């Protein structure tokens, strides 16, 4: 059973069992969401990433959360270094994030619009793929899983809210 909430803000500031990082395959946490997470989590997380690198596109690596208000960071590779993402990669990465949650027994994660931003996918397309993938996987999850989709802008939040309504995906709106 998956429950989705939508909010605008900085994913690195959210309290959850795990924070999802929009990673590259080298797990170098340089810019964008990864850079924000690295700055808030501290250098230990980047050091832990070294033990997992490189990973394949759409693969998910797990590290501790450093100074974040979480237990883990799920690093979902949605692009190669200095490369771009695609809606197919975003869909596979979202599936792998949900599978990793099941594997780890997680009940609450916070994730950004992976593959959008510096990875180049239009946020409207990326958000639709993320929500559509969550809906498709919803019946496969036996344990409760809350997903906070933390979006960068009011426009992204509106897009997510409208699309969730179109596909009959129940959501909560949280303002931060």
C-alpha positions as CSV (number, residue, x, y, z in Angstrom):
1,X,0.0,0.0,0.0
2,X,1.6,3.2,-1.2
3,X,0.5,6.7,0.1
4,X,1.8,9.8,-1.7
5,X,2.1,13.3,-0.4
6,X,3.2,16.3,-2.5
7,X,5.1,19.2,-1.2
8,X,7.3,22.0,-2.4
9,X,10.7,22.4,-0.8
10,X,14.2,21.0,-0.4
11,X,14.3,17.2,-0.2
12,X,17.4,17.3,1.9
13,X,15.5,19.1,4.7
14,X,12.7,16.6,5.0
15,X,12.5,14.0,7.8
16,X,11.9,10.5,6.5
17,X,13.5,7.0,6.9
18,X,15.3,7.6,3.6
19,X,16.0,10.5,1.2
20,X,16.2,9.8,-2.5
21,X,19.2,11.4,-4.3
22,X,19.0,12.1,-8.0
23,X,22.4,10.6,-8.7
24,X,24.7,10.1,-11.6
25,X,26.3,6.7,-12.3
26,X,29.6,7.7,-10.7
27,X,27.8,8.7,-7.5
28,X,29.7,12.0,-7.5
29,X,27.5,14.4,-5.5
30,X,28.3,17.7,-7.3
31,X,25.4,19.9,-8.3
32,X,21.6,20.0,-8.2
33,X,19.8,17.8,-5.7
34,X,22.9,15.7,-5.1
35,X,24.9,18.8,-4.2
36,X,22.3,20.0,-1.8
37,X,22.2,16.6,-0.1
38,X,26.0,16.5,0.1
39,X,26.2,19.9,1.7
40,X,23.6,19.1,4.3
41,X,24.6,15.4,4.9
42,X,28.3,16.1,5.2
43,X,31.4,14.5,3.6
44,X,30.9,11.0,5.0
45,X,28.1,10.2,2.5
46,X,30.3,11.0,-0.5
47,X,33.0,8.8,1.0
48,X,30.5,6.0,1.4
49,X,29.4,6.4,-2.3
50,X,33.0,5.5,-3.3
51,X,32.4,2.0,-2.2
52,X,29.5,1.6,-4.6
53,X,30.7,3.5,-7.7
54,X,30.0,3.2,-10.5
55,X,26.5,1.9,-10.7
56,X,24.3,1.3,-13.8
57,X,21.6,3.7,-15.0
58,X,18.4,3.3,-12.9
59,X,20.3,1.3,-10.3
60,X,19.9,2.4,-6.6
61,X,22.8,2.4,-4.1
62,X,22.3,2.8,-0.4
63,X,24.4,4.8,2.1
64,X,23.9,6.2,5.5
65,X,22.2,9.7,5.7
66,X,25.1,11.5,7.4
67,X,23.6,14.6,9.0
68,X,20.2,14.4,7.3
69,X,17.1,13.6,9.3
70,X,16.9,10.1,7.8
71,X,18.6,6.7,8.2
72,X,19.5,6.2,4.6
73,X,20.1,7.9,1.3
74,X,18.9,6.0,-1.8
75,X,21.1,7.1,-4.7
76,X,19.1,6.5,-7.9
77,X,21.3,6.9,-11.0
78,X,19.2,8.8,-13.5
79,X,22.1,10.1,-15.7
80,X,25.8,9.5,-16.5
81,X,28.2,12.3,-15.4
82,X,27.6,15.4,-17.5
83,X,24.9,13.4,-19.3
84,X,21.1,13.5,-19.6
85,X,18.2,11.3,-18.4
86,X,15.1,10.1,-20.1
87,X,11.6,9.1,-19.1
88,X,12.5,5.4,-19.5
89,X,15.4,5.8,-17.0
90,X,13.2,7.7,-14.6
91,X,10.5,5.0,-14.7
92,X,13.1,2.2,-14.1
93,X,14.8,4.2,-11.3
94,X,11.4,4.8,-9.6
95,X,10.6,1.0,-9.8
96,X,14.0,0.3,-8.3
97,X,13.5,2.8,-5.5
98,X,10.2,1.1,-4.6
99,X,11.9,-2.3,-4.7
100,X,14.7,-1.1,-2.5
101,X,12.1,0.2,0.0
102,X,10.6,-3.2,0.1
103,X,14.0,-4.9,0.5
104,X,14.9,-2.5,3.4
105,X,11.5,-2.6,5.0
106,X,11.1,1.2,4.7
107,X,7.8,2.8,5.4
108,X,8.6,6.5,4.6
109,X,10.8,8.1,2.0
110,X,11.2,11.6,0.5
111,X,12.1,11.9,-3.1
112,X,12.6,14.8,-5.6
113,X,11.6,14.7,-9.3
114,X,14.5,12.5,-10.2
115,X,15.9,12.9,-13.7
116,X,14.6,16.4,-14.0
117,X,16.6,19.6,-13.4
118,X,20.3,19.2,-14.4
119,X,19.5,15.7,-15.9
120,X,17.5,17.5,-18.6
121,X,14.0,15.8,-18.5
122,X,11.2,18.3,-18.6
123,X,9.7,18.3,-15.1
124,X,6.2,17.9,-16.4
125,X,7.1,14.7,-18.2
126,X,9.3,13.4,-15.3
127,X,6.7,14.0,-12.7
128,X,4.1,12.2,-14.8
129,X,6.4,9.2,-15.2
130,X,7.2,9.1,-11.4
131,X,3.5,9.3,-10.4
132,X,2.4,6.8,-13.1
133,X,5.1,4.3,-12.0
134,X,4.1,4.7,-8.4
135,X,0.5,4.0,-9.4
136,X,1.5,0.9,-11.4
137,X,3.6,-0.5,-8.5
138,X,1.0,0.4,-5.9
139,X,-0.7,-3.0,-5.8
140,X,2.6,-4.9,-5.6
141,X,3.5,-3.4,-2.2
142,X,2.3,-5.3,0.8
143,X,3.6,-3.1,3.5
144,X,2.6,0.6,4.0
145,X,5.0,3.0,2.2
146,X,4.6,6.8,2.4
147,X,6.3,8.7,-0.5
148,X,6.8,12.4,0.0
149,X,7.4,13.8,-3.5
150,X,9.3,17.0,-2.8
151,X,9.1,19.4,-5.7
152,X,11.2,22.4,-6.6
153,X,8.6,24.9,-7.7
154,X,4.9,25.8,-7.4
155,X,4.5,24.9,-11.1
156,X,5.9,21.4,-10.5
157,X,3.5,21.0,-7.5
158,X,0.6,22.0,-9.7
159,X,1.6,19.6,-12.4
160,X,1.8,16.8,-9.9
161,X,-1.5,17.6,-8.3
162,X,-3.3,17.8,-11.7
163,X,-1.8,14.6,-13.0
164,X,-2.4,12.6,-9.8
165,X,-6.1,13.7,-10.2
166,X,-6.1,12.5,-13.8
167,X,-4.8,9.0,-13.0
168,X,-6.9,8.7,-9.8
169,X,-3.8,8.5,-7.5
170,X,-4.9,9.7,-4.0
171,X,-2.5,12.3,-2.7
172,X,-2.0,14.6,0.3
173,X,-0.8,18.1,-0.1
174,X,1.7,19.3,2.5
175,X,2.9,22.8,2.6
176,X,6.4,23.6,3.9
